[in-house]
Amino acid sequence: MQFSRNFMIICSALLLCSSLTYGQTATPPAPVAMTPTPTPAPAPAPEYVNLTYLLSVAGPFHTFLNYLESTKVIDTFQNQANNTEQGITIFVPKDDSFKGLKKPSLSKLSDDQLKSLILFHALPKYYALADFNDLSTKGPITTLAGGQYTLNFTDDSGTVHLDSGWSKTKVASAVHSTDPVAIYQVNKVLLPEAIFGTDIPPTPAPSPAPDISPAADSPSADSKEGGSPSKALPSDSAAHRVMKLSIWSHLVLAVLGGFVLLF
């Protein structure tokens, strides 16, 4: 009886242990915590280019900047520089270029013509100096002024020449050349044929150098006034000597004649 009781206790204990063991093995593992993937930082926005500031500190380009602001073309340039993928290339004349502009005069242009002329000084794309070598083979390049306003480029051993039809000039220096904005100084105001036509005034020929004769061949002042060479007129001192010699000759002859009469 005692044995049966012990056997039952042992069996119950074994059954309880096996149940606990099965419960532990059947319990699913706890979920592994997932590490969140970091969100990449947004790309920095391109730096805003202030064309008014660039033209104010360089130059002097005050006259061109005044035209930009008075015609509101500065807004078009700013938008092209900062809100497009192509960028902008600007050709800026110095103040002296406007002062030397006699004919034609910009004061006679209408507001629309003046605006087109200022837009004519920019290309709707960024061009480094090395890019103009390819542009020279592509023929006329359209400016921001529109299809009728084109420029021809020639790259002569690294020197960029521009031909607007009315004016021919060259790039004198690079004021700013960092994508998306390139600003180049030119020696003349770019005058388009679409405004001024094709009746280009001829370039005045240089005046010939004066023909200066040698000093030895030039006539003396006396000959210019009298109309005859100076040697044709005897001097007063020579005439006086001849007169004195004639008087002495007559005196000698008179003395000799007196001696002859006496003897």
C-alpha positions, 0 to 999 in steps of 0.5 A: 500500500505504501509502495503504491502511494509512492509510485503514484506520487513519483508518476505525478511528479514526472508528469508535472515536469514533462508538462512544464518542459513541453510548455516551455518548448512550445512557447514561441520566442519573443519578437526581435526588436527592429532597429529603425532605418534612419531617414537620409538628410535632404540634399542642400538647396543650391546657394542663391546667386545675387546678381545685383551684388555681383555687379555692384562689387565688380566692374565698374558696371553701374550703367549696365546695372541701372539698365537692368533695374530700370527695364526689370530685366534683372528679375528675368536674369535672377529667375534664369540663374536660380530657378532653372537647370540651365543657368545663365551667361551674361556679357557685361560692358563697362561704364566707359563702353556706354560713354563712348557710344555716340551713334546709335544713341540708346536714348532714342530706343523705345522701352521694348527695344531697350529691354530687348537690347539688355536681354541681348547681353545674356545666353539662357545657359551657363557656359565656361570659357572652354565651352566657347570653342564648341559654340564657334562651330555652331553658328549663331547662338540665340540670346535671352532676347529671342530668336531674332537676337543672335550672337556669333562666337569665335575662339581665337587661341583662347580669346573669345570674340563676339559679333552682334552684327553691329558691334564686334568685341571680345571677352576681356575677363571673367568676372564670375564663372561658377555654375550656374552663373557666368559673367564676362566683361566685354569691351563694347555694348552689344548692338543687335541688327534686329533693332538697328538694321544692317546699315552699319556705319563704316569705320572711319579710316585713320588719318594719314601721318603728316609729310614732314620734309627735312629741315635742310630742304625747307625754305627760310623765312625770308624767302617765304616772305619775299618770294625769292631766294635769300642769296639774290639780295645783297646785304647792307654791309656788302653794299657799303664796302663796295661804295667805300672802295669806289670812292678811294679809287677815284681819290687815287686817280685824282692824286696820280693825275695831279702828279702828272701835270706837275712833272 
